[in-house]
Amino acid sequence: MELIPQPLTKEAFAPFGDVIDVPEAPGRTYYNDALGNLRPDAQANLSLSLKAETPDRPLRSDYMERHEFSSQTFVPLDVERWLIVVAPHASAGGPDVAGMKAFIATGLQGVTYRPNTWHHGLTVLDRPGRFAVFMWLDGGKGDEEFVPVPPFSIRIP
């Protein structure tokens, strides 16, 4: 299976979560409605991540991950382009690979995956990238789940 990523837009990403536009002008924008926590004992977790660029073209993968009870937010701090791969939850469980979609975000776009949204790991494309990452954790197995899927590739422009 080969995916061809589309530019990230709020409308196209809406089934999976929210696009966070990094402000380009003075002021503040709130995204409280994008944050989801389905466990009352989970604690807010903010981390910073530095990812090396992914030189593989096309990118190949055979896994997806999800955070069943928590949203997960990625806010770019210093990023060029980055890749987002998402899939809906299949009725039989696991990711619905037939519904998998790929997007390319700019360094001025973040995302929040809704709880229980299957996605590929954080992948930056053109140079190393830095992100702030926010999610809810309680230390249980629902914090994150990784599953194998049929191999797929993504054609990176």
C-alpha positions as CSV (number, residue, x, y, z in Angstrom):
1,M,0.0,0.0,0.0
2,E,1.3,3.4,-0.9
3,L,0.1,6.7,0.5
4,I,0.5,10.1,-1.2
5,P,0.4,12.8,1.5
6,Q,-1.7,15.9,1.0
7,P,-1.1,19.3,2.6
8,L,-2.5,19.5,6.1
9,T,-5.8,21.3,6.3
10,K,-8.3,21.6,9.2
11,E,-11.1,20.1,7.1
12,A,-9.2,17.1,5.9
13,F,-7.8,16.4,9.4
14,A,-11.1,16.9,11.3
15,P,-12.1,13.2,11.6
16,F,-8.8,12.6,13.5
17,G,-8.4,15.8,15.6
18,D,-7.6,19.4,15.4
19,V,-5.0,21.5,13.5
20,I,-3.3,24.1,15.6
21,D,-2.1,27.1,13.7
22,V,1.0,28.7,15.3
23,P,0.2,32.5,15.6
24,E,2.0,34.7,13.1
25,A,0.8,37.9,14.8
26,P,0.7,39.1,18.4
27,G,-2.0,37.7,20.5
28,R,-3.1,34.4,22.0
29,T,-5.2,31.6,20.7
30,Y,-6.7,29.0,23.0
31,Y,-7.2,25.3,22.0
32,N,-8.7,23.9,25.2
33,D,-11.5,22.1,23.4
34,A,-8.8,20.1,21.5
35,L,-7.5,18.5,24.7
36,G,-9.1,15.2,25.6
37,N,-8.7,13.1,28.8
38,L,-10.9,10.1,29.4
39,R,-9.3,9.1,32.8
40,P,-9.9,11.2,35.9
41,D,-6.6,10.1,37.5
42,A,-4.4,10.8,34.6
43,Q,-1.9,13.7,35.0
44,A,-1.0,16.3,32.4
45,N,2.3,15.6,30.7
46,L,4.3,18.2,28.8
47,S,7.5,17.1,27.1
48,L,9.9,18.5,24.5
49,S,11.2,16.4,21.7
50,L,14.0,16.7,19.2
51,K,13.6,14.3,16.2
52,A,16.2,13.7,13.5
53,E,15.0,14.1,10.0
54,T,13.9,11.0,8.1
55,P,15.9,10.7,4.9
56,D,14.0,7.5,3.7
57,R,12.2,8.1,0.4
58,P,9.7,6.6,0.2
59,L,9.2,6.2,3.9
60,R,8.2,2.6,4.8
61,S,6.5,1.5,8.0
62,D,4.6,-1.5,9.5
63,Y,3.3,-0.1,12.7
64,M,0.7,2.4,14.1
65,E,0.2,3.7,17.6
66,R,-2.6,5.2,19.7
67,H,-3.4,6.7,23.0
68,E,-6.7,5.2,23.8
69,F,-7.7,7.6,26.6
70,S,-5.8,10.7,25.9
71,S,-5.4,13.3,23.1
72,Q,-1.8,13.9,22.0
73,T,-0.7,17.4,20.9
74,F,2.3,18.2,18.8
75,V,3.3,21.9,18.7
76,P,6.3,22.7,16.4
77,L,9.0,24.8,18.0
78,D,11.6,24.7,15.2
79,V,10.5,22.5,12.4
80,E,10.4,22.7,8.6
81,R,8.0,20.1,7.2
82,W,6.7,17.1,9.1
83,L,4.6,14.0,8.2
84,I,1.3,12.9,9.8
85,V,-0.2,9.5,9.1
86,V,-3.5,8.6,10.7
87,A,-6.1,5.9,10.5
88,P,-9.6,5.5,12.0
89,H,-10.3,2.8,14.6
90,A,-11.6,-0.4,12.8
91,S,-14.9,-1.9,14.1
92,A,-13.0,-5.2,14.7
93,G,-10.3,-3.3,16.6
94,G,-6.9,-1.9,15.6
95,P,-6.3,0.6,12.9
96,D,-8.5,0.6,9.8
97,V,-5.6,0.7,7.2
98,A,-8.1,1.1,4.4
99,G,-9.0,4.5,5.8
100,M,-5.3,5.6,6.4
101,K,-4.4,9.1,5.3
102,A,-1.1,11.0,5.2
103,F,-0.6,14.8,5.5
104,I,2.4,17.1,5.3
105,A,2.4,19.9,7.9
106,T,4.4,23.0,7.8
107,G,6.5,24.3,10.7
108,L,3.6,26.6,11.5
109,Q,1.0,23.8,12.0
110,G,0.6,21.6,15.0
111,V,-2.0,18.9,15.6
112,T,-4.0,17.3,18.4
113,Y,-4.9,13.7,17.8
114,R,-8.2,12.8,19.5
115,P,-8.1,10.0,22.0
116,N,-8.1,6.6,20.4
117,T,-6.8,7.9,17.1
118,W,-4.3,5.6,15.4
119,H,-1.2,7.4,14.0
120,H,2.3,6.9,12.9
121,G,5.2,8.1,15.1
122,L,6.5,11.6,14.8
123,T,8.4,12.0,11.6
124,V,10.2,15.2,10.4
125,L,11.3,15.5,6.8
126,D,13.8,18.1,5.9
127,R,16.0,18.7,8.9
128,P,15.9,17.9,12.6
129,G,12.8,19.3,14.3
130,R,11.8,20.3,17.8
131,F,8.3,19.9,19.3
132,A,6.4,20.5,22.5
133,V,4.2,17.4,23.2
134,F,1.2,17.4,25.5
135,M,-0.9,14.4,26.6
136,W,-2.4,12.8,29.7
137,L,-0.7,9.8,31.4
138,D,-1.6,7.6,34.3
139,G,1.2,5.0,34.0
140,G,-1.2,2.3,32.7
141,K,-1.2,0.2,29.5
142,G,-3.7,2.7,28.0
143,D,-1.1,5.4,27.9
144,E,0.2,4.1,24.6
145,E,-0.2,1.1,22.4
146,F,1.8,0.1,19.3
147,V,0.5,-2.5,16.8
148,P,1.9,-4.1,13.6
149,V,0.0,-3.3,10.4
150,P,0.5,-4.5,6.8
151,P,3.6,-2.7,5.5
152,F,2.9,0.6,3.8
153,S,4.9,3.3,2.1
154,I,4.5,7.0,1.9
155,R,5.7,8.9,-1.2
156,I,7.4,12.1,0.2
157,P,7.5,15.0,-2.3
